[in-house]
Structures are given as structure tokens and as C-alpha cells.
Amino acid sequence: MKFLKIVLPTIAILMFSGMAFAAASKSACVECHKKVTPGVVRQHLEGAMSKKGVDCSSCHGTEHQKMDDSKLAKMPTPETCAGCHKNRVDQFKEGKHHLAWVASGAMPMWAHQPKAVVGEGYKGCSGCHKVGVKSDAEKAQYRYGNAQCDACHTRHSFKKSEAQDPRACQTCHMGFDHPQWEMWSTSKHGTIWQIEGKGSKRAPTCQTCHMSGGDHNVMTSWGFLAVRLPEDDADWMNDRVAILQALGVLDEKGAPTARLDIVKAGKVARLTKEEFQKERDKMIKICADCHGASYAKNQLDAADMTIKDVDKILAEAIRVVQGLYKDGILQKPDNWTVAPDLLQFYEAKSSVEQDLYVMFLEYRMRAFQGAFHMNPDYMHWYGWAPMKETLQKIKDEAAKLRAEQGTMKH
């Protein structure tokens, strides 16, 4: 019996998913890379996969044999990981992280940036958005950014404990347009976690709320743009139409454009009541593990109203800029399909539109994200207050532009 207890698990490891896992703890890969990339070897050998018998060749193949043929080493993809972690990969493929590359590449401003900023090199947008799926051609072009799973389970130890730590999220979820890390870490939830440490049983982390039970789907009710359709509130829907027009998702008459298909593909908005409510119900259930369900619902409803209030401010600013275009004071660039175009970001061609994009991508984001992450200062002083301030700046700038051209206010 003792012999079987030792031998049978070893055979199972060798045969699992058809992978030829090396039974020996060392291989030719390890011995060579101890000289070339010793840090990588140390990381791999200390990880759980190494201890389970997973060899370098299990993920990188066996074609790379010499110092000068390193390009023959295969770069892992989620499909590689699915050999052992199919359930998690399936969840990942249904979620928004899997679509991060699609969503970013669909932004009109993307085409105007240097490769190092948005493409190979991963020094800007692509540094985080590479977690998303790529085409076969892009996988060949962007050789070192295709693993996706290693965005959170970093190479080469791939520790589960690392990905479960909220600090694993801060590299991407921080800064200008989505400072969720700063919001959470300085909220009461984050403060308790930092005081009590990893063992805290009462402080929810990013993973508690967005990856409940280890679910790798990571979806939210509102989506990145905080846009949902349909909207029963007529005034709110009217403001949302103005925002969707400035996003190029609706045309001047309110009809859908080709960008709506991109929004659908990237799952950056919720386009049915059922889709929205599914995610909202999941979150209420998670919150109700510590709070009463009615309290959780009231808090989330209050955050929804924050979106309504900032949408009203943004829509007013958009209409001011739309009036400048309608009256010929601003001219739509030849290569733009819509103007103003919030998705051109900092490629905007006038100061008033630069203010408008910051209003949308920074202040509006901070207002509603701060509300949902229970951070009053982010919601108010970094979000709501500059929304109001910038609306006035846009009005003043529009008045100056009209005065310069001698036109009456539209």
C-alpha cells in the first residue's frame, strides 16, 4: 500500500492533461538557466507548481535547446494554464480582464500614440491592458505579454497568495482614471485591513468583493464607463444620451453607431436591465455577509445617485461644447467621426475639449468610484468639486471663444 500511495500520484501528475511533466526535480532547463537567469530558477523552484512536478517545458515546450534559439521557447497563454486550471480560465474568459486589450485598442486615441506607450514595450496603457486576449498575429508580435494569468500570479512562482493580496491589484487600479487602490486603501475597509493585517476577518479586500469565492469573472454592475441602458428616469436618460453622443456611441439623432458594437464586445457598459441587476444582486449578497442586505442596497443605491448627479453636470458641459461645434466656432477634425469625442482623450484639439475629457475620465470617475468604494474625500474633493469647477471653466472658455468670433450664445 505504501508503494501505491507514492507511485500512483506521481503517475497522475505525469499524465494529467497530456503534459509531459518531469518527475525529476531538476532538468536541463533548470541547470542551464541557473547560469543565465538564476532569479527565474529560484522563483520557479520555490513555487507550488515546481513542487508538484511542473517543469519549465510544461509551459514553454521542448524546442528551445540552445543559447541561441531562445525564440523557440513557447510563450504561455491562458490555454496553457487551462491544462490544470480550466475552471478559473473559463471564468476569466467570461470577464472584463480578458477583454482589456480589446477595450483599450478600440479607443480612437490609441492609434495616435507611440508604440512604447500603447504597444510592445508595455510602458504605458499596454502595461496593464496586456492582461486582455490578443489575436494570433498580436501574440506573435507582442511575444512577452500573452500569459495574462501572470498579471496577478506573477512569474515564475505564480503564488496564489500573491494574487489574493489586495496589493496585487494596485499596479493597474490606481492613478488618473481609476484610483480604486487609493480609494479602498484609505477607506475604513482598507484602514482596518492595514491595521489588522492579512489575517483580518472583518475587512473586505478587492478580492472579497470582486472575486468572491475565487471567481475570476471580475464583473461589476455599472462597468468602466458607468453607463447602462435602458434608463427609466427620463431626465437621467436625456443626460445619458448627451454622454453617449460625446462617446460616439449614439449619433446626433440618438441612433446607435458602430461604436456600440465595440462597447458590447468590450463589456464596458451594461445594456440590459437583467445584465445590470445580475451583478448588483451578486454585490448585495457579498455586502450582506457583514452588513444587513437592506443597508447594503441603500448604500449602493446612493452611489447610483452619485452617478446621476455627476452625469447632469457632465451633460451640461458636453452641450456647451456641442454648441460650439454647431455654430462653427470649433471645427471637427477631418479624421474624427464625432465631435466632441471624449474617447480621443488628450488628442482633443482645443483647450475647452481638453477640460471636457478630464472632466469625464478623471473627475467623473473619481466621484462615482469614490462613492462605491466608501471614500468620501475621493467622491467629493477629487470628484464632485472639480466637476463643478471645470463646468464653470468650460462655460467661461466658451464665452470667450464666442466673444472672439462675435457670435451670440447658441
C-alpha positions, 0 to 999 in steps of 0.5 A: 500500500505504501508503494501505491500511495507514492507511485500512483500520484506521481503517475497522475501528475505525469499524465494529467492533461497530456503534459509531459511533466518531469518527475525529476526535480531538476532538468536541463532547463533548470541547470542551464538557466541557473547560469543565465537567469538564476532569479527565474530558477529560484522563483520557479523552484520555490513555487507550488507548481515546481513542487508538484512536478511542473517543469519549465517545458510544461509551459514553454515546450521542448524546442528551445535547446540552445543559447541561441534559439531562445525564440523557440521557447513557447510563450504561455497563454491562458490555454496553457494554464487551462491544462490544470486550471480550466475552471478559473480560465473559463471564468476569466474568459467570461470577464472584463480582464480578458477583454482589456486589450480589446477595450483599450485598442478600440479607443480612437486615441490609441492609434495616435500614440507611440508604440512604447506607450500603447504597444510592445514595450508595455510602458504605458496603457499596454502595461496593464491592458496586456492582461486582455486576449490578443489575436494570433498575429498580436501574440506573435508580435507582442511575444512577452505579454500573452500569459495574462494569468501572470498579471496577478500570479506573477512569474515564475512562482505564480503564488496564489497568495500573491494574487489574493493580496489586495496589493496585487491589484494596485499596479493597474487600479490606481492613478488618473482614471481609476484610483480604486487602490487609493480609494479602498486603501484609505477607506475604513475597509482598507484602514482596518485591513492595514491595521489588522493585517492579512489575517483580518476577518472583518475587512473586505479586500478587492478580492472579497468583493470582486472575486468572491469565492475565487471567481475570476469573472471580475464583473461589476454592475455599472462597468468602466464607463458607468453607463447602462441602458435602458434608463427609466428616469427620463431626465437621467436618460436625456443626460445619458444620451448627451454622454453617449453622443460625446462617446460616439456611441449614439449619433446626433439623432440618438441612433446607435453607431458602430461604436456600440458594437465595440462597447458590447464586445468590450463589456464596458457598459451594461445594456440590459436591465437583467445584465445590470441587476445580475451583478448588483444582486451578486454585490448585495449578497457579498455586502450582506455577509457583514452588513444587513442586505437592506443597508447594503442596497441603500448604500449602493443605491446612493452611489447610483445617485452619485452617478446621476448627479455627476452625469447632469453636470457632465451633460451640461458641459458636453452641450456647451461644447456641442454648441460650439461645434454647431455654430462653427466656432470649433471645427471637427477634425477631418479624421474624427467621426464625432465631435466632441469625442471624449474617447480621443482623450488628450488628442482633443484639439482645443483647450475647452475639449481638453477640460471636457475629457478630464472632466469625464475620465478623471473627475467623473470617475473619481466621484462615482468610484469614490462613492462605491468604494466608501471614500468620501474625500475621493467622491467629493474633493477629487470628484464632485468639486472639480466637476463643478469647477471645470463646468464653470471653466468650460462655460467661461472658455466658451464665452470667450471663444464666442466673444472672439468670433462675435457670435451670440450664445447658441 
